[in-house]
């Protein structure tokens, strides 16, 4: 969109039958729609008004998956309109570089099509990493793509890998009253987050019945018609109906002719780029999950706009901000931006903590969403906002209020903004005022 609005002639090559990519068809949209549907079901089951009437409600996994179909359809239709309205050619097929200025598209219908261009942007995304020793053709061994094709509701699930995807699906299955074993290869969940937040997540996952096993590594997997046995190198055996592999992702760079034209690809299949998203071939850029972290749809959108501006004008008069918010759609949600306590301690920054527990907010009490908190980290002397960490309902929405203040220059970035600002009552956003006052009181 950025390039075509700058007067460039643009074509998009899409391997799937419909536009939208993995985000729309296999990742963000279906998994978040699934989470929303299951959360609604769990809320009804546990609400005092309905627990006696819908506690027995039996909704299958395939029925829940269908709830995302309408959203996916709307997203695909919207993107088609964008392309058509902006005169972007969409070619369906699989592209491969013939040379650094030519690609050949193998189409499902019709002959192969060769296209030339002055510049290219590779935005092919990623897919779940599949270790060769596991048989993913077996119906009981799944990943984040094939779990969306599961035709029944399992009673027991073992999730190997406790990263973002693993934790999100642990919440999804737990809310469906499926017994979950979450196998973590590290010593704590989501170690890039604030320790207090991950401790809270661990507590609430266990409270939902999830069995979390830390510091374990896969040895062998045995799958048959009756179930799956995961054997760990420590000697532990974990039995379940299905194994959900959620340990890593790989860039979609296979058989695209990238290495042949000199583009550097790392061992995870990801394209190496510089700070302007340019590869080592000057006129070829790469953005999104195919270049690795942060591997967020939100960041990918902005990377694409940035690369488009560089191609269109040869320079860009704005830069992408380094502080990208993290949104993790567990139950409850997690979202953060900025530094955490561990990082501030390691950097010898004198900081203080402002905290607001959701159980004390009127809006949370009304909604029955009392689990969670907002945590503000700020400089003890300048009151500069250094980090925002939120755990609970609407965390991924709430974090943006603090993000906006944290990016303000000079004295405008201060927790006093929240102390002196009137918030609607009752709201979840009021947590900022409560947390700021709590933090202010700790330094007086």
N, C-alpha and C positions, 0 to 999 in steps of 0.2 A: 504493500500500500504506500509506503514511504517513497519508494522508487517511482512508481507510476504517477504519483502526485507531483513528482519533480520532473515529469515529462519524459521518463525513460520507457522504452518498450520492454515489457517484462513477460516472461513465461514461467509457469510453475509446472514442474513434473511431479506427479503424485502416483505412487505405486499402488495404493488402494483404489477400490472402485469409487469411493467417496472421499472428498477432501476433509481435512481436520486433523489427520495424523494420529499418533498414539495417544496424545492428550485427550482427544475427543472420543476415540473409539475403544481404547484399551486401558487407559490410565486414569487421569484425573477425573473426567466427567463420569464414567460409569462407577468408579469406586466411591466417589463422593455422593452420587445419587443413591447408591446402594447403602452407604452409611446412613444417609438421611432417612431412608425408608425404614431401616432396621431400628434407628433411634426412635422414630415415631412409634413403632411397634412396642419397643421396650418401655417407652413412656406410658403408653396406654396400659400395658400389663401391670405396671407398678403404681399407677395413679389410684388413690383411694376411691375415686368415683367409679372407676372402670375395672379394677382388678378382679372383681367377682364375676364380671360378665365377659371379659376378653382374655382372662388369664389362660384359658384353654385354647386360644386362637392358634391355629396351625397354619402358618404361611411357609411355603417351600422356598428354597433357594432360587429355583428358576422363576417363580412368581416375583420375587424381590428384584431379580435382575431386570425384569421387564420394565421396572419403574424408571430405568435410565433411558429407555428407548426414545421416549418423547423428547427428552432433553438433547440427546445425541442428534435426533432428527432436526430439531430447531437450530442447533449449532451448525450442522452441515448446510442447512438451507441458508442461514445467515452468511456463511463464508462464500457460498456460491454466488449470492447476490453481490457481495463485496467484489469478487473477481469480475463478474459480468459488468457491474456498474463502472468499474475502473479499467475495463478493456484489457484485462490480464488473460492471456491464453493459458488454459489448463490442459495439459497433456497427460493422460493416464497411461502409465507404463513404468518400466524400470530402467533407469538411466545408468550409463557407464561412460566414463571419459575415454575418448579415442585419442585425443591429445589435449593439451591444456586449454584449448579454445573450442573444442568440439565434444559433444556428447552424442551417444546413440541411444535412443529410447526403444526398448522392446515392448511393443504394445500387444494387448490381448487380442485385439481385432485390428487387422491391417498389417502392413509391412513395417519393419523397423524404420524409425525416423531419425535423421541426423540433424542436429541443430548446432549453430555456432553462436557465440556471444563474447562480448568484450570482458564481462565479469561474471562470476558465478558465486552463489551463496549455497553452501551445503548445510541443510537443516534437516537431516534424516533421522534425528532422534536416537533413541536407545531401545534396548530390549533386555529382558531378564538374562543374567548370566547363567549358562547351563553347563555345569561341570560334566565332562565326558563320561564319567563313571556312573552317572545316573541316567536311567531310562525314562525320558520324559514322554515317550510314546505310551507308557503304562498309564491307564486311567486314574490310578491312585497317586501319581506323582505330578504335582501341579506347580505352576508359577503364577505370577500376577496377571499374565495373559490368559492362561488356560483355566484359571479359577473362575473366570467370567463365562466359561462354557460348561461348568459343572451342572449335571442334570438332576442332582438330588441334594438333600441336606444331610451332611455327615453328622455323626454323633460325637466323634472325637477328631480333632485336627492337631497335627504337629507342625508348627511353623519354625523353620530353620533360618535364623537370621532375624535379629531384633533391631534392625534399622527402622527408618520411617515407615516403609511399606509393611514390614513385619509387625510393628506395633499397631499400625492402623488396622490391619486385618485381624490382629488379636482382639481388638476392641469390637470389631464388626461381628466376629464369630461369638464372642462372649455375650454380646447383647442379644444374640439369637439363641442363647442357652446351649451353645455347643461347648463341650469341654475342650480347652485349649492348652497345649504344651508349647511354650515359647522358649526356643533354644537360642541362647545368646553366646556368640563366640568371644565376647568381651566381658569385663567385670561389672559393667553397669549399662543400663539402657541409655541410648542416645547421649553419649558422653560429651558431645559438642554443645549440649544445652547446660543451663544452670543446674547445679547439683540438687538444689532444693526442689526444682521443678521435676527433675527425673525421679527423685525420691517419691514425690507425690504421685507421679504416673505409676511407678512400681506398686505403690500401696493400693491404688484404685484398680489396677489390673488384677492384682491378687484378690481384692475384695469382690471382683466380678467372677472369680473362680479360675483365673488364668494361673497355671503353674509355670513360673519363670525359673529357668535353669541357666546360670551364668558359667562362663569360662569352659564351655564344652566345644569339642570339635568332632565333626562327623568321621566315622570310620567306615561303616558299611550301611547299606540300605537293602532290605529284603521286602519286596512287594509281591502280593499274590491276591487271589480273589477275595480273601477274607480281610485284608488290611495291609498295613505297612509297619515294619519294625525298623526303627532307626537305632543303630548301635554307635555309641560315642567311644572315642579313644580312651576315656576314663573307665570304660566297662559298663556304663549305664546303657540300659535298653529302654526305649520309649515306643510304645505301641499305640496306634491310632488307625482311623479309617483312611485318612489321606495324609500325605506329606506335602506341605506347601513350602517350596523353596523360595526364600526371599533374601538371598545373600549375594548382593551385587548386581550391577547392570553392565552391559557391553554396548559400545557405540555401534550404530548401524553403518559400517563402512566396508562390509564384505563385498567383494566382486564389483567394485565401482570404478576400478582402474585408478584409484587415488595414488597408490604406491608407485605405479608405473609412470606417473607424471611428476613424481618427486615430492608429494605431500607426506609430511611426517605423521605417523599414527603410532600411538603408544600401545602397551601390551593389553590394555582394556578396550582396544578398538576405537579409542577416542582421538580426534584430530587435534594436533597441537596448534595453538594460535597465539598471537601476541595480544597486547592490551587493546588493540583496535579490531580484534577478531579476524585478523588477516593471517592466512597460512603462510608457509615459507614459499609458496608460489604467489607472487605479488597480487595478481588479479583474482585470486580465489579466496573467499572468506568462509568461515564456518561459525554457526551460532547454535544455541540450544543444547540439548542433552548430549549431542554428538561430540561436544568439546569437554564434557565432564562437569564438575561442580560449578555453580550451585545446583544445576539440573532442576530448575524450577520453571514452571510455565510462565510465571510472572517475569522472571529474569529473561527468559527466552524472547518474549515479546519486545522487551527493551533492547536486547542485543540486536535483534533484527532491525529495529528502527535506527539504531546507531550505525550499523553496517550500511544500511540504505543511504543514510545521510553522507557517509564517507564516499560511497561510490558515486552518488549524484553530484556532490560539490567538491570532492577531493579533500575536504576537511570537515570538521564538525565543531561548532561553536558551543557545544555543551558536552558534558561528560556524565557517564553513568555513576550514580552514587555508590559508594562502597558498602554502605549499610543496607543490606537486603533483608527484609523481614522473612522469618521462617514460619510457615504455617503447617502444623501437623494435626491431621484430622482424626486423632484418637478420640476416645470418649472418657473424659472431657477433652476438648481441644487444647492445643498448646501453640503459643506464638511468641516469638521474641525478636528483638532487634537490638543491636549494640553489644557491648561486652557483658560477660557474666562475672560473678564474684570471684571465681577461680582465676580468671584472666586479670582482673584488677589487682588481686593480691599478688600475683606473679610480677605485675608491672609496678608494684609499690605505689599504687594510686590511693590516696586517702579518700575513702568513699564511705557513704552511709546508705542505709536501706530504708525505704518507705514501703509499707505493706498495707494492703486492704484485703481482708478476707470476704469472699462473696457471701458467706453465711450472715454477715452483718448488713448487707445491702437490701433495702426494701424491694427493689425490682427482682433480685434473685430469690427472695423469700416468696414473692407473689408467683413467680414462674416455677417455683420448686427446683431451682438450679443453684443450690447452696454450696455445692462443691467447687472449690477453686479459689484463686487469689490473683491479685495484681501486685507485682513487685517492681519498684522503681529503685534503680541504683544511681546515686548522684554524688558529685564531688563535695566533700565536707566543707571546703572553704569557698568555692565559687558557686556552689549549688547547681553546677552544670549537670544536665541529665546525661548519664553515661550508658544506661542499659534499661530495657523494658522487658519484663518477662511475665507472661500471663498464662494461667492454667485454669480452664473452666469454660463455661458456655460463652460462645461468641468471642473467644480469645483472638481468633484471626481477624476479627473486625475491630475489637477494642485496641489492639496494638497500634493501629495507624494513627490514633490521636496523639499518642506519645511520640511516634515516629516523626510527625510533622513538627513538633516542638523541638525535638532533638536535632533537627537539621537547621534550625534557625541560627543566625550568626550572633556571636557575642553574648551579651546579657539576656537576649531574648530566649536563649536556651537555658531555662532555669525552672526548677520545680515550683518556684513561686508563681509561675503562670497558673498552675493548677490550684494553688492556695487562693489566688485572687480572682479566679474565674468562676462565674455562677453556672452550674450545670443543671440541666433539667432534672426534676425529681418526680418519681423514682426512675432512675436509669442505671444501666450497668456502667456507663461512662463516669458516673459519680465516684467510682472506685479511684479515679485519679486524684480527686480532691481529698478523699480519705487517706490515701497512701501518702500524698504530699504532706498533709498535716502530721501524720504519724512520723514521717521522716524528719520534718522540721523540729518536732518535739524532742527527737533523739540528739540533736546538736545544741540544744539550748541549755 
